[in-house]
Amino acid sequence: MENIMAKIDLSNISHSYNPNDDKPIYALNPFSMTWENGKRYAILGPSGCGKTTMLNIVSGLVKPTKGEILFDEKNVTNLQTESRNISQVFQFPVIYNTMTVYDNLAFPLRCRGFSNEKIEERVKSVSDTLNLSSFLNSPARKLTADQKQLISLGRGLVREDVAAVLMDEPLTVIDPDLKFRLRRNLKEINEQYKTTLVYVTHDQNEAMTFADNIIVMDQGEIVQVGLPKDLFERPQTTFVGYFIGSPAMNIFETTVCSDYEVKLNDLNIKTQSNLSSLKDKKVKLGIRSEFIKLVTNENENTLKIKLKRVEDFGNFKLLTGITGNKVIKSKVNREEPIPDGEVNLYFPPDKCCVYSDEKLV
């Protein structure tokens, strides 16, 4: 079958639900973005940040206040959802309870006149992937909520001739034990059929383990787009530092004391950020707990802390300590001996992020 996945361009898009007011409130502030054909994208952010609005604009359920949507250079801004050739999977199951599982999966293909042979092939492939093969002849109404969501997911994936598959929190009602396997299956489907997948979630673990590129949103703004590694190691804003990672990034208020150093308590911390334009300014220093090293000697970039708590998570230990009025967390190898009382923590300069006005320098 011909693959007709589309490159999707969102050009100068913005959206307000009260555009005619004197002071409209924007659910989406102006942005432009391209989703490449065959890639996996996650739109990540807290509730109310605008991620579902973005997805609904792409699907045609919402028309943007301003801007254009293009599928392979064709303007689809004014096209209805059914004319955009996309599949959608919603947070809660959308299925036909009176049909069998097989008929639910086959329905999108029958509506478009696919041959029985092709329908059989695609239904078998998708049902095998989603572990629904043993239920194909069962009425959908007799299945559990998570099984019904698998049917809904299967209906979104059964067509190969769509511009994109758009998924809004599709694993919310799925049993937690199934989530990891399903994310892996979605990745396999993407790699096998080059299906463009766009996945809305508030769960950073879902986003980080699923997507090629993650779009992080906050209060209608796109605050960073990048690979999971980029978001983890070099958050572009303090919000991303807090939102991505468990525990959140350590972030401390500091003052610039030289071209490449900030002062944390009475210690000068070297960074690799050029801070020459920010001399004597208040900034924030961010560093992941994974990058802070437990050391025995007090050398440069080494902070002595009073240890308050050690938590064993099985594959690592999480140290929580204080220095002055600052709380610091560090992840260390669980086999590493932890002395009582005070410990020395080393901040590698290349892992130190400096933020001015909450944005990475």
C-alpha positions in Angstrom: 0.0 0.0 0.0 1.3 3.5 -0.8 2.5 5.3 2.3 0.9 8.8 2.3 2.1 10.1 5.7 2.5 13.8 5.7 4.9 16.4 6.9 2.8 18.7 9.1 3.6 22.4 9.3 2.1 24.5 12.0 2.7 28.1 10.8 2.2 31.1 13.1 -0.5 29.2 15.0 -2.2 30.8 18.0 -5.6 30.2 19.6 -7.9 32.0 22.0 -11.3 30.8 23.2 -12.5 34.5 23.6 -10.8 36.2 20.6 -13.4 39.0 20.4 -12.8 40.3 23.9 -10.7 43.4 24.5 -8.1 41.3 26.3 -8.3 37.8 24.8 -6.8 35.0 26.8 -4.7 32.7 24.7 -4.7 28.9 25.2 -1.9 28.8 22.7 0.5 31.6 22.2 1.9 32.1 18.7 4.3 29.4 17.5 5.6 27.6 14.3 6.7 24.0 14.2 7.2 21.2 11.7 6.4 17.5 12.3 8.4 15.4 10.0 6.9 12.4 8.2 7.3 9.1 10.1 8.6 10.5 13.4 7.3 10.1 16.9 6.4 13.2 18.9 5.2 13.7 22.4 3.4 16.9 23.6 4.2 17.1 27.3 3.0 19.4 30.0 0.7 19.9 33.0 -3.1 20.0 32.8 -4.3 23.2 31.2 -1.1 24.0 29.4 -2.6 23.9 25.9 -1.4 20.5 24.6 -4.8 19.1 23.8 -5.8 22.4 22.1 -2.7 22.0 19.9 -3.7 18.4 19.0 -7.3 19.4 18.3 -6.1 22.2 15.9 -4.1 19.6 13.9 -7.0 17.2 13.8 -9.5 19.9 12.8 -11.7 19.7 15.9 -10.6 23.3 16.7 -9.9 26.0 14.1 -7.0 28.2 15.2 -7.6 31.9 15.8 -4.6 32.7 13.7 -2.2 30.8 11.5 -2.2 27.9 9.0 -1.9 24.1 9.1 -0.3 22.5 6.1 -0.1 18.7 5.3 2.7 18.3 2.7 2.4 22.0 1.7 -1.4 21.7 1.3 -3.3 24.2 3.4 -5.9 22.2 5.5 -6.7 25.0 8.0 -10.4 25.1 6.9 -10.8 21.4 6.2 -13.1 19.4 8.5 -11.6 16.5 10.5 -12.9 13.8 8.1 -11.1 15.5 5.2 -7.7 15.6 6.8 -7.0 11.8 6.6 -5.9 11.4 10.2 -6.6 8.8 12.9 -7.4 9.8 16.5 -7.2 8.0 19.8 -8.8 9.7 22.8 -8.3 9.4 26.5 -11.4 7.3 27.0 -12.5 4.4 24.7 -14.5 5.3 21.7 -15.9 2.0 20.4 -19.0 0.3 19.2 -20.2 -1.9 22.0 -22.7 -3.8 19.9 -19.9 -5.0 17.5 -17.3 -7.7 18.0 -13.7 -6.7 18.5 -12.9 -7.8 15.0 -15.7 -5.6 13.5 -14.6 -2.6 15.6 -11.0 -2.9 14.2 -12.3 -3.5 10.7 -14.8 -0.7 10.7 -12.4 2.2 9.5 -11.2 0.0 6.7 -14.7 -1.1 5.5 -15.8 2.5 5.5 -13.1 3.3 3.0 -13.7 0.3 0.7 -10.7 -1.8 1.5 -10.7 -5.4 0.3 -11.6 -8.2 2.7 -8.1 -9.6 2.2 -6.5 -6.3 3.2 -8.9 -6.0 6.2 -8.0 -9.5 7.4 -4.3 -8.7 7.1 -4.4 -5.4 9.0 -6.8 -6.6 11.7 -4.6 -9.6 12.4 -1.5 -7.5 12.5 -2.9 -4.9 14.9 -4.7 -7.5 17.1 -1.5 -9.4 17.5 0.4 -6.3 18.4 -2.1 -5.2 21.0 -2.7 -8.8 22.3 -6.4 -8.8 21.2 -6.3 -11.9 19.0 -8.1 -14.1 21.5 -10.9 -11.6 21.8 -11.7 -10.9 18.1 -15.0 -12.7 18.2 -16.1 -11.3 21.5 -18.7 -8.5 21.8 -16.8 -5.3 22.7 -19.2 -4.5 25.6 -18.0 -7.6 27.5 -14.4 -6.4 27.8 -12.7 -4.5 30.6 -12.0 -0.7 30.3 -8.4 -1.2 29.5 -9.3 -3.8 26.8 -11.8 -1.4 25.3 -9.0 1.2 25.1 -6.8 -1.3 23.3 -9.6 -1.6 20.7 -9.8 2.2 20.4 -6.0 2.3 20.0 -6.2 -0.5 17.4 -8.8 1.4 15.4 -6.4 4.4 15.3 -3.5 2.2 14.1 -5.3 -0.1 11.6 -5.0 2.2 8.7 -1.7 2.7 7.0 -2.9 5.4 4.6 -3.2 8.3 7.1 -1.3 11.5 7.4 -0.8 11.0 11.1 -2.1 9.1 14.2 -3.0 11.6 16.9 -3.3 10.3 20.5 -4.6 12.2 23.5 -3.5 10.5 26.7 -4.3 7.1 25.2 -2.9 4.9 28.0 -4.7 6.6 30.9 -7.1 3.7 31.6 -4.6 1.0 30.7 -3.3 -1.3 33.4 0.1 0.0 34.5 1.7 -3.3 33.8 0.7 -3.0 30.1 1.9 0.6 29.6 5.6 -0.2 29.1 4.8 -3.0 26.5 2.3 -0.8 24.6 4.8 2.1 24.3 7.3 -0.4 22.9 4.7 -1.7 20.5 3.8 1.8 19.3 7.5 2.4 18.6 7.7 -0.9 16.7 4.6 0.1 14.6 6.3 3.5 13.9 9.5 1.9 12.8 7.8 -0.8 10.7 5.2 1.3 8.9 6.8 4.8 9.3 3.6 6.0 10.8 3.7 9.6 12.1 2.6 9.3 15.8 1.8 12.4 17.9 1.2 11.6 21.6 -0.2 14.0 24.2 0.6 13.2 27.8 1.3 14.8 31.2 3.5 11.9 32.2 7.2 12.6 31.6 8.1 8.9 31.7 5.6 8.1 28.9 7.0 11.0 26.8 10.7 10.2 27.5 10.4 6.5 26.6 8.2 7.0 23.6 9.2 10.0 21.5 11.9 11.0 19.1 11.1 14.6 19.9 9.4 16.0 23.0 7.4 19.3 22.9 7.3 20.7 26.4 4.5 23.2 27.1 3.6 25.5 30.0 0.7 28.0 30.1 0.1 28.0 26.4 3.8 28.4 25.5 6.2 25.9 23.9 9.2 26.2 26.2 11.4 23.5 24.7 11.5 21.0 21.8 14.2 18.4 21.7 15.4 14.9 22.3 14.9 13.3 25.7 18.6 13.6 26.3 18.5 17.4 25.5 15.6 18.0 27.9 17.3 16.1 30.7 20.9 17.4 30.3 20.3 21.0 29.1 16.8 22.2 30.1 16.2 25.5 28.3 14.1 26.9 31.2 13.9 26.3 35.0 10.3 25.0 34.3 11.7 22.2 32.2 14.3 21.5 34.8 11.6 21.1 37.4 9.1 19.2 35.2 11.5 16.7 33.7 13.4 14.3 35.9 12.8 12.5 39.2 13.8 14.1 41.5 13.5 17.5 39.8 16.7 19.4 38.9 18.5 21.0 41.8 18.1 24.7 41.3 19.7 27.3 43.5 19.7 31.1 43.6 23.2 32.4 43.1 25.2 35.5 42.0 27.6 35.7 39.1 31.1 36.4 40.5 33.3 36.0 37.3 33.1 35.3 33.6 32.4 31.6 34.2 31.7 31.3 37.9 28.7 31.7 40.3 28.8 32.0 44.1 26.9 29.3 46.0 27.0 30.2 49.7 30.7 31.1 50.1 32.0 28.8 47.3 32.7 29.8 43.8 31.3 27.2 41.4 32.9 27.0 38.0 30.6 26.5 34.9 31.1 26.4 31.2 28.6 29.2 30.6 29.9 32.6 29.5 28.6 34.9 32.2 30.6 38.1 31.3 27.4 40.1 30.6 25.8 39.1 33.9 28.6 40.1 36.4 27.2 40.6 39.9 23.7 39.7 38.7 21.4 37.3 40.5 21.0 34.1 38.5 20.1 30.4 39.2 22.4 27.4 39.1 20.8 24.1 38.0 22.3 20.6 38.1 20.8 17.2 38.0 21.1 15.0 41.0 22.5 12.3 38.7 25.5 14.5 37.9 26.5 15.4 41.4 29.4 13.2 42.6 30.1 12.0 46.1 33.8 12.6 46.8 36.2 12.3 49.7 38.3 15.4 49.2 37.4 19.0 49.2 38.6 20.4 45.9 37.2 23.1 43.5 33.5 22.9 42.9 33.1 20.7 46.0 30.4 21.6 48.5 30.3 20.2 52.0 26.7 19.4 53.1 25.1 18.1 56.2 23.4 14.8 55.3 19.7 14.7 56.3 18.4 11.6 54.6 19.5 8.5 52.6 16.9 6.6 50.6 17.6 3.3 48.9 15.7 2.8 45.7 17.2 -0.5 44.8 19.3 0.6 41.8 20.6 3.8 43.4 20.6 5.7 46.7 19.2 9.3 46.9 21.1 11.6 49.3 19.4 14.7 50.6 21.5 17.2 52.4 21.5 20.9 53.3 24.1 23.7 53.1 23.0 27.0 54.6 19.4 27.3 53.6 19.7 25.2 50.4 18.6 21.6 50.0 20.6 19.4 47.6 19.8 16.0 46.2 22.4 13.6 44.7 21.9 10.1 43.2 24.8 7.7 43.9 25.6 4.1 43.3 23.7 2.0 45.9 27.0 0.1 46.7 28.9 3.2 47.5 29.5 3.6 51.3 27.8 6.7 52.7 29.6 8.3 55.7 27.5 9.7 58.6 27.2 13.4 59.2 28.8 15.6 56.5 29.7 14.6 52.9 31.4 16.3 50.0 29.6 16.8 46.7 31.3 17.7 43.5 29.6 19.7 40.8 31.1 19.0 37.3 31.4 22.3 35.5 30.1 20.9 32.2 26.9 19.7 34.0 26.1 23.1 35.6 23.3 25.0 33.9 23.0 28.8 34.6 19.6 30.5 34.2 18.9 34.2 33.9 15.3 35.2 34.1 14.5 31.5 34.2 16.1 30.9 30.8 19.3 29.0 30.1 22.3 31.2 29.5 
